[in-house]
Amino acid sequence: MGRLDWLGAAIGLGLIIALLLLSTRESVPTPIRGGPLVSLGTAALIGLCYYLSQSAWLAGLGYWTLYRPLVAGALVGVILGDPQAGVRVGAVLNLAFLGFLGTGGALPTDMALVGYAGTTIALTTGMSSTASLAVSLPLGLLGYGLYRVRLRWSNLPARRAMRYARRGDVRGIARCNVLIPQAMLVLLAWVPALTVAYLAPQAARGVPAMAPEWAIAGLDLTGRLLVAMGVANGLALVWTRRTAACYLVAAGAALTATGREMAVLGGGLGALVAMVLPWITREAPTAGARRVERIGEPVESGAVRPADRRASLLTWMFFSHASYSEERLQGVALAHALAPVLRRVYTTRSELASALVRYLAPFNVEPNLGAAVVGVLARQEARRQNSTPSATEAVRTRLTGPVSGVGDTVIHGAIGTLAVALAVAAAPVVGGRSVIAYCLVMAVVVWGVSGWAFQRGYHGGLAGVLDVLRGAGWRRLVVGAECASAIVLGVLTVGPVAGLLLPVTAGDAVATASLLDQALYGLPAVALVLVLLALRHWGGRQRRITLAAYGIGLAVALWRALWPWW
């Protein structure tokens, strides 16, 4: 960062402090009550949900559903007997992670553990959602550390899988890809989450005895900053001139809405229009485009049956990340997924062993659209075109980069951000139905894309997949989803984020009495989000900004304690 960047960062931090000092909302959260302790059985159920969020048993859907704090909050609410409160807390916690993007196997933090622990703390102690967010956020580093340990430990079954491959033992590879890693996951996910869910509420209840009142208020202020930071991070993923205009227009329209329901409805309709507009001006396909739709000769091998292809697809959908390791990444999963096809194609154990060894090389691709790579490799094996390592490597080299680039941008960046933002915006209005709708939408997206991509790869071949990746449809989808996300984020800024600045003393409800009140608290919320976005633009690292949020929250709370007239 240059001198101008440091100057801009200093100005931005000063504006953040000023906005918090000018906030009229009471800083002291709801007093912590002595609710029922979390029993060991209840903690075990919460730990099981956390385990399933990272396990292979939900066909790749766990990452998109149970791993999200919104869904985690709903599940914890159901377990603790208050699902609506769980949805409300989970929605606030999820706001802090709208900019979460875990691509290429790299997870910046563990938002699932924050979601399960934060909701448990809030529901069992009466702590506000924002304060529980500030308390539980450091647990994300614990989850990230356990994830790194898991990658390291998964090297052991990956090495063992190579020994099975050299013997042509498909069942041995399956055990190394599924059973051994999932057993390790019980130790690295279920047990820690169980422990956190059991001990965290008891530790949180001891906070008032150990910390002064201003420190508790500082945690509440920090949580508000983290929520605004999450919206800013989500906006940073889609920020362009076009999306900036969509965000500001949506925020302005939400300011004039007569109620929260109208703001959410207007945001949803605006998002729908933004998704449709890029397709209205679509040009007719050229002759070349119509020609390449027919690229790909039919597979003539009679050995590979439809049941084998279905088994290959389902194996990839369920277990593409079951044994993700530092050394081979998804290599074991690829060999496991292609095993049903390889067993049909190769009749001798030596040929089967040679094929399995080829596919155990390091391999990494976005799992949903990446099913197209599995389909292309299965097609070429059925036609006996992958008999050498160089042929297999040629397909990987040409496809994995483009497929991952499109998949990460479209599914993780555009559709994923839009879907969870819509669910969080609708949660205060429709409650748990928004969680159910979000899970159903992501199930259709994840499973639908995986099935379509595999079929496209198998029937269209390498040329067919490359043709799809070059198509303009992906760009239209991304542009529409980015504009729609910006609209929803604008509604969220004027709604939940502005609600954290309103003069209420209980819960996280947004109470706007007039248009003047909405403007009085909505405009500072928009300014706060834009300042945090500018800090990201000036090169501020996420961890440094997060630490600054804790420092600012505690400093402002101390200032207010010393000078109450603020």
Secondary structure, DSSP 8 states (H G I E B T S, - for coil): --HHHHHHHHHHHHHHHHHHHH--S--S-----------HHHHHHHHHHHHHHHSSTTTT-TTTTTTSHHHHHHHHHHHHT-HHHHHHHHHHHHHTTTT----TT--SS-HHHHHHHHHHHHHHH---HHHHHHHHTTHHHHHHHHHHHHHHHTHHHHHHHHHHHHTT-HHHHHIIIIIHHHHHHIIIIIHHHHHHHHHHHHHHHTHHHHS-HHHHHHHHHHHHHHHHHHHHHHHHHH-SHHHHHHHHHHHHHHHT-SSHHHHHHHHHHHHHHHHHHHHHT-----HHHHHHTT-S-----SSS-HHHHHHHHHHHHHHTTTT-BTTTBTHHHHHHHHHHHHHHH--SHHHHHHHHHHHTS-B---TTTTHHHHHHHHHHHHTT---SHHHHHHHHHHHHHHHHHHHIIIIIIIIHHHHHHHHHHHHHHHTHHHHHHHHHHHHHHHHHHHHHHHHHHHHHHHHHHHHHHHSTHHHHHHHHHHHHHHHHHHHHIIIIIHHTTSS--STT-----SHHHHHHHHHHHHHHHHHHHHHHHTT--HHHHHHHHHHHHHHHHHHHHHSTT-
